[in-house]
Amino acid sequence: MKSFTLLSLMALLLSASLQAQQHTGRLDIQLNKIIFKPGDSLQVNAEYKNGDSQLQKLATLELVIENEEGRRTRLRWPVIEGRASGNIFLPDSLPLGKYTLLAGLQQRFFEVIGQIKDARNIGSIQAMLLTKTGDWDEQEVSVAPDGTFAIRNWLFEDNALLAFNRTTNDNRPLNISIRSQLDSSFEPVAVAGRTFYIGNPPASVRPTLNQPVETPETLFADRGTTLPAVIVRHTARTRAQQFNEEYVSGLFKSGNERLISILDDPSAIGFTNVFSYLQGRVAGLQITPSGAARWRGSRVTFFLDEVRTSAQQIANIPMADIAIVKAFPPPFLGAPGGGAAIAVYTRRGGMANELPPNRQVFKVRGYTPSVVALDMSRQRL
């Protein structure tokens, strides 16, 4: 069993629950700069100052990023000892213009509240969390006589699968409903806002980038719903198809690409690198083991987990670490000049076919990775 590196820290911090109270602190948001070029990284540092000590120890920072077209995406980072930070990569594909970053601090941390239906005095159940990075952990959860229970001591990035089963030898599925407290409505205890610009801002816009930004608290009223569950019995889709649905986003789901599965091909492990493996497998793509590539006369741009990178970095990835490869013929919107592209995705955990059968499984949303690419086509990062 793999264990999370932060579990022991989180268990200590979570031992004292945060009670609602009058908060007098302020939220300070700092950006590494306010004018960016496509391909730059936006560094965000947040600090809750002069507030009560309990809230400073453990909380959650919700971020909303909005562009001039009104499109929004949401992130959330854990706040530990009053601080949160992360780096947001700004891809070349992002529209140029002014962006507004609005932040709200809520006193809750990740927590799942659940209830077992039609089962009383069950005593306890077994919960298993499987993350996208392949880390997993189990814990026995106490269940109240009315079937209710709570899970409070897990910290993880991105989405994960949460599965339940009985602690006895009874293999019947449990009828459980759950909701995540972080996805429920809340009133932020502090808010703040900043603006930044991608590209060369007009002279009339430059002075506005340093002006205060009004941040309405109602923006963070994200009313959650009961999370749907599935019973995992078998997986009809291939592992590559499941990976593509779970982990590929935005421009990288164009519908015109060629999907090459390393997950479903045991022979792939015998190749020196992915470039050697791709030779002759994609019509029109001319590629060498070093990564020199052309497709229909167009230059090929390389991406690693949807972040633009060099051919050399792709060549150095062990085949055992690669899940799928997506080949995009020209013109691909994410490539400079509308050229071709090769996107390599590394293996992750948290796939449903890695769980034992006959368990009730929920997809739960954790925290945004501390390094992430900004995608305005997704409601949440």
N, C-alpha and C positions, 0 to 999 in steps of 0.2 A: 504494500500500500504506500502510495506517495502521500506525503504530508505537506501542508502549505508552510512556507517559511515564516509567514506572519501570524500563524494561528496562535502561538503562545502569547505574542504581544497583544493580539486582539482580545484574547480571553481575559487578560488582565484589565484592559481598558473597558471592556464591556461588562465587567463585574458590577460596576456602578451605573445604574440606569439613569437616563437624563430626564428630569422632571420639568414639565412646562412651568415657566416662571417669567418674571419681568426681566427683559434683557436690555442692557444699556450700552453694549459695545457697538463698534462700527466695523464694517467690512471694507478692507482696502484691497483694491485690485491694481496690480502693476503689470505692464506689458514691456517686453524687451525693446520695442520701438513702436511707432504708430504708422509708418509707411513701409510697405513691403513690396518686394518683387515676387512674381510667380516662382515657386520653387523654394522660397524662404520658409523658415519655421517661426511660428508665433509662440513665444514663451509667456505663459501666464503664471503669475504668483499671486496667491490670495492669502490674506491674514486677517483673522478676527481679533481686534484690539480692544483692550479695556473692558472686556466682557466678563461674565461669571466664569469661574475656573472650570466647572464641569463641562460647559459647552465648548470651552477651548480644547479640552482633551479629545473629544470625539464627536464628529458631526458629519454632515454631507453638504458639499457645494454643488448646487445646480447651476448650469450655465446654458444660456440661450444665445446662439449666434444668428443674426439676421442680416441679410444683404439688402441692397436697395430695391430689389424686386419683391421684397416681403417674404422671401423663402427663409425658413428657420430650421435649425437643427439643434438638438439638445445633447449636452454632456453632463456627467456628474463624476466628481472626484471625492475621495475620502478626505476628511479634514481631521488631522491628528495633531494634537498639541497646538491647535489654533491655526494651522497652516495647511495649504494645499497648493500643488503646482503641477504643471504639465506642459508638454510641447506639442503644438498642433502644426503639422506640415501643410503648407498651402500649395496644392498641385497646380501645374500649368493650366489645367482645364478649368479652374475656377474663374468665373466672370470677374473682370476688373471692376473696381469701384469701392464705395464706402461700406464698411461692415460695422455692426454694433454688437458688442458683447455685453450681455446683461447677466448678473450673478445674484443668486439668492441662497442664503444659508439656512438650512433646516437642522434642527437639533437631533433628528433621528439618524440612526445608522442602519445598515442592511438588517432587515428583520422579516421573517415570514410568519404570518399568523394563519393557522389552519384549523379545520374541523373535520373529524371523521363522521360521516353520516351513517346512521343505522348501526352504530357500534358504540356501546357504552361500557364503561369500566374495563377498557382494553388494557389500561396500565401504561403501555409504552409501544412505540413503533421504531423501526430502523429507518434512518434517513441517509441517503447517499448523494453526494454532490460531485458531479463530473464536469470539469471546466474545459474550455476550448484548448487549453495548453496541455491537456492530458493529466493534470493533477486531479486527484480524487481523494475523498475522505468520507468516513462514515461516523455517525453518532447515534446513540440511542436517545430518543426524545420522549420525555414524560408526557402523558396524555391525561387531561383532567377527566373526571367522571362524566362530564357532558360531551366529551369527545374533542374538546379544543386543545390546541398545543401551540407552542411558539419556538422558533429557531432564531437565535440571535448571535451566534459566534462564528460566522463565516465571512471572510473577506476574499473577493475574487474580482477579476476584470472581465468585462464583456458579458456575454450570455453564458449560462451553464444549464445543465440538466439536473433537476432535483427529483430523485426517485424515492418511493416509500415501499416498504413491505412490513409484514408482521414480524415480531421478534420470536414468535413461536414457530413450530414446523408447519403451520397452516399456510398453504400457498395461494389461497384465494386472494384476488386483488382487493385492495381497500378502496372504498368510495370516499375520496378526500376532496375537499375544496380548500384552496389557499389564496392568499393575497399578499403582495409585497408592500410593506409600509412605505417604502421609498417611492412607490408608484401610486400612492394615495395623495389626496389633496392635503396641502399644508400651507400654513402662513409663515413666510420666512421671518426669521428673527433679525435679519439684516440684509440689505440689498446694496448693490453698487453697479456701475456701468462704465464702460469705456468704448471708444471707437478706434478703428484702424482702417487703413486704406491699402488696397492691393493695386499697384500700378503707380502712375504719376498723377497725383491729384491736381485739379485746377487750382489756381491761386485763390479763388473764392472759397474753396473747400478747406484749404490748409488750416486756417485759424479755427475752424469748427472742430478739428480733430482733438484739440486739447480742452474743449469745453465740457463741463459736467453733463452727464447723461441721466435723465430722469428714468428711474427704474420702477415700474408699477409692480406692487406685490402680487396683484392678481395674475400676472404673467406666469407665476409658478403654481397656480392652482391646477395641477395635473391630476385629475381625478382618475384613480385607478379602478379596475374592474377585477372580478374574480378571474384568476388565470385558468385557461382551459387545460385539460389534461388528456393524455392519450395512454392507452395500454400498449406497451411495447411487446409485440409478439414475433414479428419478423420484419425485415426491411426489403420491400419490393424493388426499390431503386438501387442502382449500383452505388458503391461508396463515392465514386467521382460525382455522380449526379447529386447525391446528398450533400457533398462538400460544396459543390457549385451553388446549391440553393442556400446553404447556411452561411457561407463565408464570402461569396463574391457579391460586389455591390456596384451601383452607379454605372459608369461607362463600361465597366468590364462585363456587363451582361447585355451586349449589343445584339445578340442573336445571330450574328454573322461570323462568329468565331469558330475555330476548331478546338474541341475539348480533348485533350490527351490525358488519360488517366495513368498515373504512376501507381496509385493505390491498388488498382485492379490488375496490374501486370507484374508478376513476380520476377520476370526476366529483366526488368528495368534495373535492378540492383547491380547487374553485372557490367553496366556501362560506366565509362570513366567519368562522364558528366552529362548534364542534360542536353548539351549541344550535340554530343555524339549520338545520344538516343534519338534526337529529333531528325537526324539526317535521313532523308527519304520517306519520312512519315507524314509530311505536310506538303501537298502539291503546290508548286510554285515557290516554295521557300528554299533558298540556297544558303546553307549555313555550314560553318566549319567548326571543329572541336574547340577552337579558340574564341568563337563567338562572332567572327566576321560574318555578317548576314545581309542579304538583300532579298526583297520580295517584289517581284514584278517591277524591278528597277528602282524600288523605293528603299530608303533607309529603314532599318528596324530599330525601334526603341525598346529597351528592356525595363520590366517592372518586377519588383520582388514584393509580394503581398501588397500590391497596388501602390507601391511607392517607387518612383523612377530610380533606377540604379544603373551601374555599369555592367558590361558583358563580363568583365573579369570577376565581379562579385558573384554573378550567376554561375560562372564556371566553377567557382570554389565550393558551391553547395553540394554536400554529399547526396547521392541519389536516394539514400535511405531517409533523408529529411524532406523530400519533395512529395507533395500530395497530387497535385494536378498541374498541367501547363495549358495555357490558353493562347492560341495563335490567332492574331487579328490581321487580316489582309488589309492593304491600303484601300481607301483612306480610313484610318482610325482616329476618331476625334481627340483621343487622349495623347496622341503622338504629335510632336512638332511638325508642322507642315502637312499634316494629314497622311503621314507615312504608315508603315506597318508596325506591329508591336508583338512582343512575346511577354506574357505575364506568367511568372512562376509563383506558385503558392506552396508554402511549407506546411507540413503536417500539423494537425491540431488534435486535441482530445475533444471530449464533449459531444461525440456523435452517438446517435441513439442505438446503433447496432453494436456499440461497445458495452451496453448495459445488459444484465441478465434479463431473460424474458419474464413476462407475466408481472411486470411492475407498473404501477401508475406513475407516469413521468410528466413533469412540468418543465417548461423553459422559463427560467428566472433571469432577470437582468441585474447584473452587478454594477461595477464601476467602469467608467471609460478608461482605457489604457492610458498610462501617463505619456505615451508617445503615440499619436494618432494622426491620420490624414483627414483634413476637413472635406466633407462631402455634403453639399447643400441639397442633394437629391434625396437624402435620407432624413427622416424625422428625428432619428436619434443616432449618435455615433456609437 
